Amino acid sequence: MSSSETTRSSTFLAPDRWETPEFVLRSFRPGDGARLAAALNSSYDHLHRFMLWAIPNEDPDEVEQRVRRFHARYLLHEDFIIGILSPDESEVLGGTGFHLREGPLEQKRCEAGMWIRADLAGSGLGKRVLAALLDWAWTEWHWERISWHCSTQNVASARVAESAGLTREGTLRAALTVRGEEPHDLHVYSILRKERI
Ligand SMILES: CC(C)(COP(=O)(O)OP(=O)(O)OC[C@H]1O[C@@H](n2cnc3c(N)ncnc32)[C@H](O)[C@@H]1OP(=O)(O)O)[C@@H](O)C(=O)NCCC(=O)NCCS
């Protein structure tokens, strides 16, 4: 049995990290609060339109409590919130994740999401992170389907999905809550394991 078949068995245990020369993808964990708060506080203006969880002036101690909850939920297989860290793990470059919004873990479907730190956005990092996330997904995770949802007005997010080979399945009308605006139309993209490249 290959290692990939092993990880896809019923005894699935969420893998913890995936490294590239440019960044590390891993579960947030105790001790990450200050570096995540720094990334969020420098990115509020960039994030607040589409990321409803974004708030200004995050307190590092509150963010530390949050990363501990993220880590606990990751270990419990409730939600997989993943940090994008610099290779030495001293800086948070953004966040991503596999979210169980399409059924329980056993059904092997999830929705991926992403944000990139403001000073790094638009430099191709989002595209490279989604490519790496999919490499990890098909190699060590058991997912059969990964979806991606974005506003029809979020050109960068749609381009990230398309660059990674996801298929646009359709557009839901007025289906996305956006801060301070009427609901946006929502593109739904997906990729299946059998389409891996
Ligand atoms: C959406 C996001 C994750 C994309 O990551 P990124 O690193 O900025 O994107 P990239 O630099 O990899 O660029 C991807 C593509 O979008 C284009 N792009 C980037 N920023 C853009 C902008 N502001 N307007 C239009 N196109 C843009 C790039 O030119 C590139 O296009 P290409 O494939 O034709 O070369 C990031 O911008 C972000 O964090 N946005 C705020 C949070 C958010 O909206 N998250 C997604 C929710 S669905």
The ligand as an SDF file (V2000), in Angstrom:
LIG
                    3D

 48 50  0  0  0  0  0  0  0  0999 V2000
   -7.4270   36.9470   -3.1850 C   0  0  0  0  0  0  0  0  0  0  0  0
   -5.9690   36.7630   -2.7420 C   0  0  0  0  0  0  0  0  0  0  0  0
   -5.8920   35.5340   -1.8210 C   0  0  0  0  0  0  0  0  0  0  0  0
   -5.1400   36.4970   -4.0110 C   0  0  0  0  0  0  0  0  0  0  0  0
   -3.7980   36.3190   -3.6540 O   0  0  0  0  0  0  0  0  0  0  0  0
   -2.6510   37.2200   -4.3450 P   0  0  0  0  0  0  0  0  0  0  0  0
   -1.3500   36.7380   -3.8660 O   0  0  0  0  0  0  0  0  0  0  0  0
   -2.9950   38.6530   -4.1260 O   0  0  0  0  0  0  0  0  0  0  0  0
   -2.8770   36.8770   -5.8840 O   0  0  0  0  0  0  0  0  0  0  0  0
   -1.7450   36.6450   -6.9890 P   0  0  0  0  0  0  0  0  0  0  0  0
   -0.6940   37.7010   -6.8340 O   0  0  0  0  0  0  0  0  0  0  0  0
   -1.3330   35.2210   -6.9590 O   0  0  0  0  0  0  0  0  0  0  0  0
   -2.5460   37.0040   -8.3180 O   0  0  0  0  0  0  0  0  0  0  0  0
   -3.4990   36.1490   -8.8760 C   0  0  0  0  0  0  0  0  0  0  0  0
   -4.0370   36.7950  -10.1340 C   0  0  0  0  0  0  0  0  0  0  0  0
   -4.8880   37.8870   -9.7700 O   0  0  0  0  0  0  0  0  0  0  0  0
   -4.4220   39.0890  -10.3450 C   0  0  0  0  0  0  0  0  0  0  0  0
   -4.6080   40.1160   -9.3310 N   0  0  0  0  0  0  0  0  0  0  0  0
   -3.9650   40.2300   -8.1610 C   0  0  0  0  0  0  0  0  0  0  0  0
   -4.4510   41.2820   -7.4700 N   0  0  0  0  0  0  0  0  0  0  0  0
   -5.4080   41.8200   -8.2530 C   0  0  0  0  0  0  0  0  0  0  0  0
   -6.2740   42.9320   -8.1050 C   0  0  0  0  0  0  0  0  0  0  0  0
   -6.2590   43.6730   -7.0050 N   0  0  0  0  0  0  0  0  0  0  0  0
   -7.1390   43.1900   -9.1000 N   0  0  0  0  0  0  0  0  0  0  0  0
   -7.1870   42.4320  -10.2050 C   0  0  0  0  0  0  0  0  0  0  0  0
   -6.3790   41.3420  -10.4050 N   0  0  0  0  0  0  0  0  0  0  0  0
   -5.5080   41.0780   -9.4350 C   0  0  0  0  0  0  0  0  0  0  0  0
   -2.9630   38.8450  -10.6560 C   0  0  0  0  0  0  0  0  0  0  0  0
   -2.5270   39.6750  -11.6990 O   0  0  0  0  0  0  0  0  0  0  0  0
   -2.9890   37.3990  -11.0510 C   0  0  0  0  0  0  0  0  0  0  0  0
   -3.5100   37.2830  -12.3500 O   0  0  0  0  0  0  0  0  0  0  0  0
   -2.9110   36.2920  -13.4560 P   0  0  0  0  0  0  0  0  0  0  0  0
   -3.2570   34.9050  -12.9990 O   0  0  0  0  0  0  0  0  0  0  0  0
   -3.6260   36.6860  -14.6820 O   0  0  0  0  0  0  0  0  0  0  0  0
   -1.4400   36.5240  -13.4560 O   0  0  0  0  0  0  0  0  0  0  0  0
   -5.4250   38.0150   -2.0130 C   0  0  0  0  0  0  0  0  0  0  0  0
   -5.3940   39.1170   -2.8780 O   0  0  0  0  0  0  0  0  0  0  0  0
   -6.1860   38.3940   -0.7690 C   0  0  0  0  0  0  0  0  0  0  0  0
   -5.7790   38.0480    0.3220 O   0  0  0  0  0  0  0  0  0  0  0  0
   -7.2900   39.1470   -0.9090 N   0  0  0  0  0  0  0  0  0  0  0  0
   -8.0610   39.5910    0.2410 C   0  0  0  0  0  0  0  0  0  0  0  0
   -8.7850   38.4330    0.9020 C   0  0  0  0  0  0  0  0  0  0  0  0
   -9.6290   37.6730   -0.1050 C   0  0  0  0  0  0  0  0  0  0  0  0
  -10.3470   38.2620   -0.8970 O   0  0  0  0  0  0  0  0  0  0  0  0
   -9.5210   36.3360   -0.0510 N   0  0  0  0  0  0  0  0  0  0  0  0
  -10.2200   35.4570   -0.9680 C   0  0  0  0  0  0  0  0  0  0  0  0
  -11.5970   35.2360   -0.5310 C   0  0  0  0  0  0  0  0  0  0  0  0
  -12.4600   34.1700   -1.6910 S   0  0  0  0  0  0  0  0  0  0  0  0
  1  2  1  0
  2  3  1  0
  2  4  1  0
  2 36  1  0
  4  5  1  0
  5  6  1  0
  6  7  2  0
  6  8  1  0
  6  9  1  0
  9 10  1  0
 10 11  2  0
 10 12  1  0
 10 13  1  0
 13 14  1  0
 14 15  1  0
 15 16  1  0
 15 30  1  0
 16 17  1  0
 17 18  1  0
 17 28  1  0
 18 19  1  0
 18 27  1  0
 19 20  2  0
 20 21  1  0
 21 22  1  0
 21 27  2  0
 22 23  1  0
 22 24  2  0
 24 25  1  0
 25 26  2  0
 26 27  1  0
 28 29  1  0
 28 30  1  0
 30 31  1  0
 31 32  1  0
 32 33  2  0
 32 34  1  0
 32 35  1  0
 36 37  1  0
 36 38  1  0
 38 39  2  0
 38 40  1  0
 40 41  1  0
 41 42  1  0
 42 43  1  0
 43 44  2  0
 43 45  1  0
 45 46  1  0
 46 47  1  0
 47 48  1  0
M  END
$$$$
